[in-house]
Amino acid sequence: MNKLRRFYEKVPYGRTSPRVAYVTNRGALPEALPDADWTEDATFNAGDAILANPLLKEVYKEAILKGCAFEKLKT
């Protein structure tokens, strides 16, 4: 089974967009916004993240079932 991975959408000049994608396979990532790229969070630990934010349970469930799910960060 593939592990759950988190990707941030990076826009020009190192800024981060409010979109965060959780995927089980990099190929499931949607197309990034114009001039943006998806960057993997290498420090992501799904267990630690869900303990810190139990609301991620539904996001994880969708990502596992559909291959990709989004969380919108507060800006």
C-alpha positions in Angstrom: 0.0 0.0 0.0 1.2 3.5 -0.8 1.7 5.9 2.1 -0.2 9.1 2.3 2.0 12.1 1.2 1.4 15.8 1.5 2.2 18.4 -1.2 2.2 22.2 -1.0 1.5 24.2 -4.1 4.4 26.7 -4.5 3.9 29.8 -6.5 6.6 32.1 -7.9 9.1 33.6 -5.5 8.8 30.9 -2.9 5.4 31.8 -1.7 2.9 29.1 -0.9 -0.6 29.0 -2.2 -3.4 28.0 0.2 -3.8 24.6 -1.5 -2.4 21.5 0.1 -2.9 18.1 -1.5 -2.8 14.7 0.2 -2.2 11.9 -2.2 -1.3 8.2 -2.1 0.4 8.4 -5.5 2.2 11.4 -7.0 0.4 10.7 -10.3 -2.9 11.6 -8.7 -1.9 15.2 -8.2 -4.0 17.7 -10.2 -2.5 20.2 -12.4 -0.9 23.1 -10.5 -2.1 26.7 -10.9 -0.3 28.7 -13.6 3.4 29.3 -12.8 3.1 27.0 -9.7 4.5 23.6 -8.8 3.6 20.9 -6.3 6.4 20.4 -3.7 6.4 17.4 -1.4 6.6 17.9 2.4 9.4 15.5 3.2 8.9 15.9 6.9 5.2 15.0 6.8 4.0 12.3 9.2 0.4 11.4 8.8 0.0 10.1 12.4 1.5 13.2 14.0 -0.6 15.5 11.7 -3.9 13.8 12.6 -3.1 13.9 16.3 -2.5 17.6 16.0 -5.6 18.2 13.9 -8.3 15.5 14.1 -10.3 17.3 11.4 -7.8 15.8 8.9 -9.6 12.5 9.3 -12.1 13.3 6.5 -9.3 14.6 4.3 -7.3 11.4 4.7 -10.3 9.3 4.1 -11.0 11.0 0.8 -7.4 10.9 -0.3 -7.3 7.1 0.4 -10.5 6.4 -1.4 -10.1 8.8 -4.4 -6.3 9.1 -4.5 -6.2 12.8 -3.8 -7.8 15.3 -1.4 -7.3 18.9 -0.6 -7.0 21.0 2.5 -7.2 24.8 2.2 -4.7 26.6 4.4 -5.8 29.8 6.2 -4.0 32.8 4.7 
